[in-house]
Amino acid sequence: MDIGGFHLRDGWMSCNNMNNILIIYESRIATVNIVENTLRKVLINDTIITSKKVTKVSRDDIYTNDVFFLIRSTDYLSYKIAENASINGKMIIEYIDDDLLNYNKGIFAVYWRKKNLQKVIKIVDYIASPNCLLASSLEKNGRNDRAVEMKSVAQVHNHDNIVSDSAFPIKILYSAGSEHEIYFERYILPILGKLSEKYGEAIQFHFIGVKPKVDIKQYKMHFNYVEYMSYEDYCEYMLANNFDIGIAPLEDSKFNNYKYYNKYLEYSAYGIPAIYSSVEPYTQVIKNNENGILVNNEPEEWLEAIMQMIEHSNLRETIAEKARNDLLDNYNPKSIRNELICKMPKIIAKYPSKQEKVSLENAKIIYIIQRLFENIWKVVYYIKSEDYSFFEMIRRKVAKICFRI
């Protein structure tokens, strides 16, 4: 209730003045953009939101900010920032969208990464995740009753998709990270021959971020590959191409089950009806033949579903419309704000600093030393990796840098 300009809830009081939220990240990956975009839209009237790379966080930041939103905090410096913020009476939230405690590739195979995350989890007030299963799992490493499912705001775009039985060629899109190439090769590649024989040039396969091992000379249909691009370029590219069908094959594993269903939000935001593997996390949000099609991970089931989508324009239109309505109803700023304030009411409170001593200098030195070791580790890992050659890793890194420039 409101009393003289103050708001009371569960025994705490906060002034109507906006509080300060600091988003802290180690690398400006897509997750950071998603979280920042969501918080800015959801809490626009409640908070002043800033974001900083972990190495840029200062003592004054600890004193002046009220809430610290840490993104995938597996580094030592993030842990020390969380520790100092906790000592000074601040609210701390850890946001994590992958099961990093059970991930053993690249730098995440370094033992101290997991140790750092475990320490952070024990300190924070809440563990936020877009996947409720992951949040609950991570909660077991700290105190109970702190897991929060945090949806992201979906940016639903106006699109010009015109669904018609005569609208050929049909553009089939697979947009994913390079580590997902194997899923296409496992479930879609075996059926390309049948699709080619039946539809020929009437269908096209478009890839963003992935390049599966496909001998395109064997098939009659067209294949198009696009590498990494910035978020702005990605939006422009998606709007310009009017894709007809999206596919999202995903292996059924514990790590994948804890991932976010972001591909559903992406496809639906651009009016693309899609086919998904019938596994978590997609089964959390998709109702079969309503806002998407769910299939078991068998090539023949994928073939049947793709053919069904190609040949039934009314099905594509219905799925696209229901998925779009789901995003508008459940992934808008107002509904997400209500959920967030209900689950974490103190996120908009003011937290006066206790002015306890803050020391980050030694932590930054340790962080730099660990990062040097991790870069060496990463090179060795990729050289030995069965999934990527060392030169392929370099090529991808150079491509990303060129697109950013």
Secondary structure, DSSP 8 states (H G I E B T S, - for coil): -EETTEEEETTEEEESS-EEEEEEESS--HHHHHHHHHHHHHSTTTEEEEEEEGGG--HHHHHH-SEEEEES--SHHHHHHHHHHHHTT-EEEEE--S-GGG--SGGGGSHHHHHHHHHHHHH-SEEEESSHHHHHHHHTTS-SS-EEE---------------TT--SEEEEEE--GGGHHHHHHHTGGGHHHHHHHHGGGEEEEEES------GGG-SSEEEEE----HHHHHHHHHHH--SEEEE-----HHHHTS--HHHHHHHHTT--EEEESSTTHHHH--BTTTBEEE-S-HHHHHHHHHHHHH-HHHHHHHHHHHHHHHHHHSSHHHHHHHHHHH-GGGGS-----------HHHHHHHHHHHHHHHHHHHHHHHH-SS--HHHHHHHHHHHHHHH-
